[in-house]
């Protein structure tokens, strides 16, 4: 099986940096993630306008580059997650997991027996469509496919022990944007309630052998703070964010030249 680079990095207590694709719905996204030093490609079918075909082609492009293709599905679209895993994905992220019962349903959907109830279609891309015997292949996939539950509400924070103890879940990722919004403090990354939430999730993950993920924090002050406290699966940037930031900065620089007389007056 092609190894899962993101899980390998997490198991070694190293950072695993994600590149989020909303708009770049082509195989070039995987190449850009690779060229810019990221470890996993976050294919966001919750908010992005992806077809199954587009998502699968992006997954296929990522695998040979050593980039883990991870698909985020909508909260109640677990069937789309199993299709993604059958067609190139090596990880699934499910948003808005608020209870242990919901986490158990997620794990059951994406793990083969005896852990879960995932159906077998054919040897997936991770095995280059070949692979070992059925039982061995399923055991390997249970170990090497990454399953992530997102923590995005105060209800989820309150139930984090129940969520973290569910077998088959690898990562609890705090969706900080939605969390601060539901807390009534949108975008206040350093608010004490957010710091307390990261601490509580981190402690639950340590007790139950899970990894902490961080999404939604793009500033240079609070991202290092939470990373230093154990958030190692990090959604680092997005195509949208990079285009807006770099495009705005470059346009502002060139516009400023006009005011300094750097452009000749029209004849």
Secondary structure by P-SEA (a helix, b strand, c coil): ccccaaaaaaaacbbbbbbbbccccccaaaaaaaaacccccccccccccccaaaaaaaaaaaaaacbbbbbbccccaaaaaaaaaaccccbbbbcccccaaaaaaaaaaccccccccccccccccccccccccaaaaaaaaaacbbbbbbbccaaaaaaaaaaaacccccccccaaaaaaaaaccccccccaaaaaaaaaaaaaaaacbbbbbbcccccccaaaaaaaacccccccccaaaaaaaaaaaaaaaaaaaaaaccccccc
